[in-house]
Amino acid sequence: MKENLHMIEVVGESNYKFVDPVKVIPSSVARTALYEKFKSKILHNPSLNRMLVSFQANKQVPFYGWFKYREGFSERLVTYLLQYLKPQPGLLLDPFAGCGSALFAASALGWQTKGIELLPVGSYATQARLVAHRVNPKEFNKVAAEVARINFVEYYDQGYALKHIAITRGAFSSENEEQLIGYISYCHNFVTNNDIRTLLLYAAFCILEDISYTRKDGQYLRWDARSGRSQGKSVFNKGAILTFCDAIKQKLKQMLADLYPYANQTALLNDSLLPKISLLKHNYIPAIEPTLYQGSCLEILPTTQTSSIDFVMTSPPYVNRYDYTRTYALELVFLGFNEEKVKELRQKMLSCTVENRDKRAQLEQHYTSMGLSREFFRINSVFQQQSALQEVLTILEAYRKEGKLNNANIARMVRNYFYEMCFVIYELARILKPGGMIAMVNDNVRYAGEEVPVDLILSDMAESFGLTTRYIWTLGRGKGNSSQQMGSHGRSELRKCIYIWEKQAL
């Protein structure tokens, strides 16, 4: 495993030397020691690749093509991990459930599944998929055929108009927004079947980016020059912007293709074909319907019964500054979120942006109100004792004072992220049954040239709470640093990993 060592080395060989109150000579002593502790567990797993450990492999799975949700992992990864690590079905939990990849893949294998998701975009997509499994495809096709012939401008109702926030204002042409609002109004007023109405509205939700001047791009929305909004250094053209009518017809055809997988897509709206088509019968239908909780896992996990979960499969947000409330701003506005609600949601999410404030006071209050003050201080103590993390935080704070960070709040973000993840890991260890396992997908990160070994720090936290690290599986190809980092610090890969932790059987 010698080849992995360079990934955590930092300039300097000695411990911190405080030259003055601002400048420090960085050290990798604590991180190197942590690497030595876990290096025998860091193994390349040739069965894993970046497609499997991302949304990419879901492109071939029915339902996932409906909405472009780029976060999370594939159902194939979940199937692989369960069959390899825990083939006997039980109760699976995903505390960062996203669009439900873990829930649906495990359910199809006979697992009972529970998920927690704070971002309404993910929970809305999960609920739509649950509806898709029970909807009558023939009835849905009939209504979709009617919808395809409607001029939605005639149904425009100001009462259903989107209440835009600053980041979404002007996202649509006046024609597309008028058609969109008319469509929403039609669905609410003229579609009487709840399941069909849900899927029709979800179809509109899924095409918001396609009919807008925006494109999701990492932690931002990029704006097409045709929007009239101010541009950055380079003018952006996203290519074709679909009309609402074309986009909704294409989306409904795509949805029907998944509900009728053996149909000819060019004839999907032809009623005469329907009796000849088998209904959806494939491995993606859950044997047991998943249960989804809307909210923060920081609040919900402490209420979960001790030793009740057999397997945890999850991927928390990475500490990479991605703000999903901005990336999915159009979808949040569609779901009725105003500026205040978006800001509130941003603060409730796991701290992975420079705008997140410290949650220590809220966590202490939450644990104290449940009579868990002793547990709170235990978790707090474990966090403070993470020497490799404190090493990173000291360096980042020094870099902040020296002006080396491109945002002054990066050090605070990293601290808050690991502080909150310490609570998540404690709770997962507590609710896991003896013999149970946790599989977590995450990436290491780098700021101002300093690598943050997320895999090692989180694994050390897990072991502080009684778990054992079985593997830190790496992909054959890691994640490259950003173009800005590369210009200053050269090309260097960061580990992209799946951690496998287990709770020893009694």
DAPE-V969095 format. One record per backbone hydrogen bond with DSSP energy under -1.0 kcal/mol. NH is the residue of the N-H (numbers start at 1). CO is the residue of the C=O. Records with the same first field share a line. If there is no record, write none. Layout:
NH: CO + CO
This chain:
4: 1
5: 2
7: 4
8: 5
19: 17 + 23
20: 23
32: 28
33: 29
34: 30
35: 31
36: 32
37: 33
38: 34
39: 35
41: 38
43: 472
45: 474
48: 45
53: 49
57: 51
58: 55
59: 56
61: 58
64: 61
66: 63
69: 67
74: 52
78: 74
79: 75
80: 76
81: 77
82: 78
83: 79
84: 80
85: 81
86: 82
92: 112
93: 311
94: 114
97: 116
100: 97
104: 100
105: 101
106: 102
107: 103
108: 104
110: 107
111: 106
112: 90
114: 92
115: 291
116: 94
117: 293
123: 119
124: 120
125: 121
126: 122
127: 123
128: 124
129: 125
130: 126
131: 127
132: 128
133: 129
134: 131
135: 131
140: 136
141: 137
142: 138
143: 139
144: 140
145: 141
146: 142
147: 143
148: 144
149: 146
150: 147
154: 151
155: 152
156: 153
160: 157
161: 158
164: 162
168: 165
169: 165
171: 168
177: 173
178: 174
179: 175
180: 176
181: 177
182: 178
183: 179
184: 180
185: 181
186: 182
187: 183
188: 184
189: 185
190: 186
191: 187
197: 193
198: 194
199: 195
200: 196
201: 197
202: 198
203: 199
204: 200
205: 201
206: 202
211: 207
212: 209
213: 171
215: 222
217: 220
220: 217
222: 215
224: 213
225: 236
227: 224
228: 225
242: 210
247: 243
248: 244
249: 245
250: 246
251: 247
252: 248
253: 249
254: 250
255: 251
256: 252
257: 253
258: 254
259: 255
260: 256
263: 260
267: 264
268: 265
270: 267
273: 270
274: 271
276: 273
277: 274
285: 282
287: 107
291: 113
293: 115
295: 117
299: 296
300: 296
301: 297
303: 300
304: 301
307: 430
308: 431
309: 431
310: 91
311: 91
312: 437
313: 93
314: 439
320: 318
321: 352
326: 323
327: 323
328: 324
329: 326
332: 328
333: 329
334: 330
335: 331
336: 333
337: 332
342: 338
343: 339
344: 340
345: 341
346: 342
347: 343
348: 344
349: 345
356: 353
363: 359
364: 360
365: 361
366: 362
367: 363
368: 364
369: 365
371: 368
372: 367
376: 372
377: 373
378: 374
379: 375
380: 376
381: 377
382: 378
383: 379
384: 380
385: 381
386: 383
387: 385
390: 386
391: 387
392: 388
393: 389
394: 390
395: 391
396: 392
397: 393
398: 394
399: 395
400: 396
401: 397
402: 398
403: 400
404: 399
410: 407
413: 409
414: 410
415: 411
416: 412
417: 413
418: 414
419: 415
420: 416
421: 417
422: 418
423: 419
424: 420
425: 421
426: 422
427: 423
428: 424
429: 425
430: 426
431: 427
432: 428
433: 309
435: 503
436: 433
437: 310
438: 501
439: 312
440: 499
441: 314
442: 497
444: 495
445: 452
447: 450
450: 447
452: 445
454: 452
457: 453
458: 454
459: 455
460: 456
461: 457
462: 458
463: 459
464: 460
465: 461
466: 463
467: 462
468: 502
470: 500
471: 500
472: 41
473: 498
474: 43
475: 496
479: 494
486: 482
487: 483
488: 484
489: 485
490: 486
494: 479
497: 442
498: 473
499: 440
500: 471
501: 438
502: 468
503: 436
